[in-house]
Amino acid sequence: MKEFKTILFATDFSECSEEAFQYAYTLSKKCGATLVLLHVICEPVDLRGFYVPHISFDVLEKEIEDGAQRMMDEFCRKQLKEGDDFKTVVVPGIAYNEVINQGKELGADLIVMGTHGRSGLDHVLFGSTAEKVVRKSPIPVMTVNKS
């Protein structure tokens, strides 16, 4: 079996992600792997050129980044223990692209992520980040559906 040295866990902070985290965490502990927690901030709609009272686009973007980092810090406080081998990454972009790009940059041996299990029209309209990662990633991907 391939040795796992770095496991990338992608989260959107949903219940489904929390379930997937348990698999990523347990696997990282058993393999002695570094666990990298990734959150991708979906690119906000560019509002430049529109009148948005009392806030600039740059300020809005910074507030979104700060909020995402606070959510990551809180997630880590709840889920991880002192001495755990982990790091966090919060980046803006298109979720499936960034999951794959970060996996490559970090030299991840496995990507773990939750899947919401959307179907029908919801799936057609919104697609599935997990599905796109599975189809396009050169790195093995483990998906976990909330049970």
C-alpha positions as MATLAB code, in Angstrom:
seq = 'MKEFKTILFATDFSECSEEAFQYAYTLSKKCGATLVLLHVICEPVDLRGFYVPHISFDVLEKEIEDGAQRMMDEFCRKQLKEGDDFKTVVVPGIAYNEVINQGKELGADLIVMGTHGRSGLDHVLFGSTAEKVVRKSPIPVMTVNKS';
ca = [
       0.000    0.000    0.000;
       1.157    3.522   -0.747;
       2.507    5.461    2.199;
       0.607    8.625    3.102;
       2.849   11.486    4.205;
       0.490   14.395    3.491;
      -3.295   14.241    3.515;
      -5.244   17.220    2.206;
      -8.673   17.708    3.772;
     -10.913   20.171    1.917;
     -13.716   21.727    3.953;
     -16.638   24.056    3.437;
     -17.407   23.831    7.193;
     -20.671   21.944    6.562;
     -21.864   18.938    8.581;
     -20.809   16.771    5.677;
     -17.282   18.171    5.892;
     -17.149   17.445    9.608;
     -17.999   13.813    8.892;
     -15.267   13.619    6.238;
     -12.824   15.259    8.638;
     -13.114   12.288   11.009;
     -11.846   10.000    8.240;
      -9.020   12.356    7.267;
      -7.985   12.841   10.899;
      -8.048    9.148   11.786;
      -6.139    8.207    8.648;
      -3.511   10.895    9.252;
      -2.977    9.664   12.826;
      -2.687    6.007   11.779;
      -0.240    6.835    8.972;
       1.736    9.494   10.829;
       0.876   11.902    8.008;
       0.667   15.672    8.082;
      -2.941   16.797    7.800;
      -3.523   19.940    5.754;
      -6.920   21.579    6.214;
      -7.987   23.622    3.189;
     -10.874   26.035    2.775;
     -11.490   27.726   -0.546;
     -13.245   31.076   -0.473;
     -15.491   31.166   -3.503;
     -14.677   34.225   -5.555;
     -17.236   36.894   -4.682;
     -19.067   38.597   -7.489;
     -17.042   41.599   -8.577;
     -19.122   44.600   -7.562;
     -16.713   47.216   -8.867;
     -18.599   49.731  -10.968;
     -21.780   49.257   -8.932;
     -22.789   51.512   -6.089;
     -22.368   49.633   -2.834;
     -22.797   52.094    0.025;
     -20.261   52.353    2.820;
     -17.957   49.536    1.742;
     -15.363   49.074   -0.934;
     -14.809   45.820   -2.780;
     -11.329   45.507   -1.247;
     -12.755   45.908    2.264;
     -15.475   43.350    1.535;
     -12.913   40.893    0.165;
     -10.709   41.349    3.267;
     -13.693   40.823    5.596;
     -14.606   37.608    3.778;
     -11.009   36.346    4.075;
     -10.852   37.263    7.777;
     -14.181   35.525    8.416;
     -13.033   32.367    6.634;
      -9.811   32.332    8.665;
     -11.800   32.720   11.903;
     -14.006   29.785   10.867;
     -10.903   27.691   10.149;
      -9.365   28.606   13.515;
     -12.592   27.689   15.329;
     -12.867   24.399   13.413;
      -9.297   23.519   14.398;
      -9.888   24.426   18.069;
     -12.874   22.062   18.153;
     -11.480   19.188   16.108;
      -7.734   18.982   16.719;
      -5.620   18.247   19.756;
      -2.414   19.864   20.912;
       0.531   18.128   19.293;
      -1.373   17.123   16.147;
       0.681   17.495   12.956;
      -1.416   19.842   10.845;
      -1.443   23.082    8.932;
      -4.187   25.232    7.477;
      -4.627   26.930    4.131;
      -7.357   29.441    3.247;
      -7.326   30.633   -0.368;
      -9.746   32.340   -2.756;
     -10.698   30.738   -6.048;
     -12.829   28.150   -7.760;
     -13.178   25.328   -5.259;
     -12.353   22.273   -7.368;
      -9.421   24.025   -9.095;
      -7.912   25.148   -5.807;
      -8.352   21.755   -4.141;
      -6.423   20.143   -6.989;
      -3.824   22.948   -7.207;
      -3.178   22.933   -3.471;
      -2.937   19.137   -3.493;
      -0.236   19.331   -6.163;
       1.635   22.214   -4.502;
       1.638   20.474   -1.128;
       2.630   17.099   -2.559;
      -0.490   15.516   -1.064;
      -0.781   11.749   -1.284;
      -4.548   11.792   -0.728;
      -7.389   14.318   -0.844;
     -10.317   13.784    1.528;
     -13.563   15.707    1.186;
     -17.249   15.444    1.914;
     -19.942   15.261   -0.699;
     -23.426   16.642   -0.197;
     -24.991   13.978   -2.410;
     -27.022   16.418   -4.467;
     -29.104   14.920   -7.234;
     -31.525   15.929   -9.950;
     -31.904   19.577  -10.865;
     -29.870   20.739   -7.859;
     -26.904   18.722   -9.138;
     -27.351   19.962  -12.708;
     -27.505   23.614  -11.622;
     -24.767   23.611   -9.001;
     -22.624   20.646   -9.996;
     -20.486   18.929   -7.459;
     -17.109   20.162   -6.313;
     -16.260   16.680   -5.077;
     -17.245   15.127   -8.408;
     -15.059   17.580  -10.329;
     -12.114   16.911   -8.024;
     -12.553   13.150   -8.437;
     -12.692   13.454  -12.233;
      -9.808   15.910  -12.675;
      -7.364   15.209   -9.848;
      -4.155   13.295  -10.493;
      -4.114   12.647   -6.721;
      -6.322    9.903   -5.253;
      -9.524   11.300   -3.706;
     -11.603    9.883   -0.877;
     -15.157   11.247   -0.692;
     -17.393   10.853    2.334;
     -21.162   11.245    2.183;
     -22.891   12.264    5.412;
     -24.486    9.153    6.864;
];
